[in-house]
């Protein structure tokens, strides 16, 4: 948190990440490979767009 506050004090701004990252790696606890399926990515994208819509329009 100190690094974030220093960056803001230096004039940098925080911005939202527009897309979900695609990570390829391994879980550190048990060494299993991380796997992402297309349905999960589509679901996260859809619900993110839906949440942004409802938050900006305030019609709920």
SVG drawing of the C-alpha trace seen along z (x, -y; Angstrom):
<svg xmlns="http://www.w3.org/2000/svg" viewBox="-34 -14 41 45">
<polyline fill="none" stroke="black" stroke-width="0.4" points="0.0,0.0 2.9,-2.4 4.1,-1.9 0.6,-2.7 0.4,-5.9 3.8,-6.9 2.9,-6.4 -0.3,-8.4 1.7,-11.2 4.1,-11.1 1.2,-11.9 0.4,-8.4 -3.2,-7.2 -4.9,-3.9 -6.8,-2.4 -9.1,0.6 -7.8,3.6 -10.1,3.8 -9.7,7.6 -9.1,10.6 -5.5,11.9 -4.8,15.3 -2.3,17.0 -0.4,20.1 1.3,21.6 1.3,23.9 -0.3,23.9 2.5,23.5 0.9,25.7 0.5,28.9 2.2,28.3 -1.0,28.8 -1.3,26.9 -3.7,24.0 -6.4,24.6 -8.9,22.1 -11.8,23.0 -13.5,20.9 -16.9,21.1 -15.4,19.6 -13.8,16.7 -17.0,16.0 -19.0,16.1 -16.6,13.7 -16.6,11.3 -20.5,11.3 -21.0,10.8 -18.4,8.0 -20.2,6.2 -23.6,6.7 -22.2,5.4 -20.8,2.3 -24.1,1.7 -26.1,1.8 -23.6,-0.3 -23.6,-3.0 -27.4,-3.1 -28.6,-2.6 -31.8,-1.0 -31.9,1.9"/>
</svg>
